[in-house]
Amino acid sequence: MNNNYNNQNRNRNNYTNHLSRQVQLRRQRRKRTSMFMKYGFRLLMFLIFFIAVSAIFLALFFISLTKITPPQDILYTVTNSQIKDSKPQNITLPYDSGFVNGQYYFPVNDIMEKMDFGLAGDGKEVSFFRDKSDEYVKFIVGENIAYINDEKYHLPGPCFAGENNDIYVPLNFLGNIFKNLQFSFKENGNGNGIAIDILNIEESCLRVHKAEKIEAALESEAPYFSGDPINFIADLSEYEIYFNPPRDTANDYIILINQTHKLEQDYLPPDLTDLADTRKDGQRSTQQMRLYPAMALEAFLIEARANGFNNISVTSAYRDYAYQSQLFNEEVARTGNEETAAISVAYPGQSEHQSGLCADMHSVNSADQNFGNMPDGKWLAENAHHFGFIVRYQQNKTEITGIKYEPWHFRYVGRYHATRIYELNLCLEEYWEHYLNN
């Protein structure tokens, strides 16, 4: 009996010890699991914190690499070619006065005086008069509008009054309106250097071309297509007539120009008109297009600025046969192959630029396919048809057009055809084949 009792006690003790060990093992496992979760969570939080801090430092590092530090000032040099031994006048402007919202500005008071313009008015409206040729210019402070000999012009940016009530005006406007001003841009030790040379002023100073041409256009037959009204931000009512050409001349604007449809060497487009938005970056002369595309393009860029895209300007428009030959030969010399060159620069006689119906325009230093992915490039491509333009050389259409993708090259065809081409996602060759040759 004692043995059985003792065995029972031993068994009970063994069972109790076993349970105790099991409980202890469970506690140890829970403790190890708890410690693992605790330290694992801390490690995870540390890794997240480390990655976030590293990302911030990397972002700051790359921003510092790409950040462009603006110069402290802009040096303007004004010379007068008509005066022998004329001493240059240097005007140094703080960067925030000479370069505002993507536009170079210039205080016009002194230069207008050098061109024999007198000053009248103050405050909101300032006018400059020149008795010698009955010319006048009126600026409205804070607005994008100027009046030239009774005609309203749109500025690339609003003019403003600075120190001593000097009127600051975008340089592009000066270069496109005053025919006797020559600009050149150069780098100097203090930042950007801009030289303005006043040429002969014995006769008229202004490019006056709008009044008679607008009047002639209004007398012509009404456009054959108006389409649904479009809600523009800017008031473009005075330009609406130019978004489609008159019925009797509509076919002149839809012509196909490429490797198989060529222009004669002596072809000269009629009614070439100065563009209001030529880029001023050196010796580039004021670009021209035919009247309807020129006025439609002006409206196009007015609306672009109203949408916040202030830096778009025209770099090239009409080119004659000789100039196209020069550009093509330079591209052949650069690439070493005519066929390779022709993908970028059309053969003479095969270029739309000779027609006066197209323009290259963008907001980058030089034409770049990446412009098509930029906000202003996308806006131009999506809205060009409202003004009668198409992106002539589209992406993935090189095999058809023979020219590489050029998101900066816009061709005028009139709003009716431009809208159909845009909605059907066709290039001009495809549109001709499917819709105009049938």
Sequence and secondary structure as in RCSB ss.txt:
>XXXX:A:sequence
MNNNYNNQNRNRNNYTNHLSRQVQLRRQRRKRTSMFMKYGFRLLMFLIFFIAVSAIFLALFFISLTKITPPQDIL
YTVTNSQIKDSKPQNITLPYDSGFVNGQYYFPVNDIMEKMDFGLAGDGKEVSFFRDKSDEYVKFIVGENIAYIND
EKYHLPGPCFAGENNDIYVPLNFLGNIFKNLQFSFKENGNGNGIAIDILNIEESCLRVHKAEKIEAALESEAPYF
SGDPINFIADLSEYEIYFNPPRDTANDYIILINQTHKLEQDYLPPDLTDLADTRKDGQRSTQQMRLYPAMALEAF
LIEARANGFNNISVTSAYRDYAYQSQLFNEEVARTGNEETAAISVAYPGQSEHQSGLCADMHSVNSADQNFGNMP
DGKWLAENAHHFGFIVRYQQNKTEITGIKYEPWHFRYVGRYHATRIYELNLCLEEYWEHYLNN
>XXXX:A:secstr
 HHHHHHHHHHHHHHHHHHHHHHHHHHHHHHHHHHHHHHHHHHHHHHHHHHHHHHHHHHHHHHHHH     SEEE
EEEEETTSTT   EEEEEEHHHHEETTEEEEEHHHHHHHTT EEE  TTEEEEEETTTTEEEEEETTSSEEEETT
EEEE SS  EE GGG EEEEHHHHHHHBTTEEEEEEEETTEEEEEEEE   SS  B   HHHHHHHHHHS  BS 
  S    SS  GGGGGGSS BGGGGGGGS   SSSS   TT   SSEEE TTB  SSS    EEEHHHHHHHHHH
HHHHHHTT    EEEE    HHHHHHHHHHHHHHHS HHHHHHHS  TTS GGGGT EEEEESSSS  GGGGGSH
HHHHHHHHGGGGTEEEEE TT HHHHSS  EEEEEEE  HHHHHHHHHHT  HHHHIIIII  
